[in-house]
Amino acid sequence: MFSVACELMEEGHTLTYISSQLGYTNISHFSRAFKRVSGLTPKIYQRSILD
C-alpha cells in the first residue's frame, strides 16, 4: 500500500484519488494508515517530494 501510494503521489495525483484507488472510502482512514507506516501525513510527504 505504502509504495503504491508513494508512486501515485510522485505522479501528482490528489490524495482523494490515491485513497480511492487503494480502496479507502474515507480519506482520513487512508491518512491515518499512511502516517502509521511513514511517520508523516500524506500531505506532508507529498509536499516534500514535489519540492
N, C-alpha and C positions, 0 to 999 in steps of 0.2 A: 504494500500500500504506500509506504513512505517513498520508495524510489519512483513509483508511477506519479505520485503527487508532485514530486520534485521536477520530474521531466515535464509535466504539464505546466508547471509554474514557469519553468525556463522558456517554454514556448509562448508565454504571455497570456495564458488562459485565465479567466476570472476564477475566484475561489468558489463561486456558486457552481460554475461549470465543472470544476475539478471535483467538488464534493459529490455532485450528482453522478458523474462518471464512475466514481468509486462506490456508488450505491448508498450514499448517505442522503436521507430525505431532509435532514436538518443540518445546516451549515455549522451550527455550534457544536454538534456531536463530532463532525469532522475536525473542527478546530481543536477540540479537546484531545482527540486521538492523535492528531499531528503533534501537538505540544508534548504529549506524553512520550512520544518517540524521539522528537528532535530537541526538546527543551525550548523551542521557540514557537510563537504563534505562526500560523501560515502567512499572515500579512507581513510580519517582521522578516520572515525567511524570504518571502517573495521580494520585498524591498531590497534586501541585502544582495540578492543575485542579479537584480535589474540595475543596480547602481554601477 
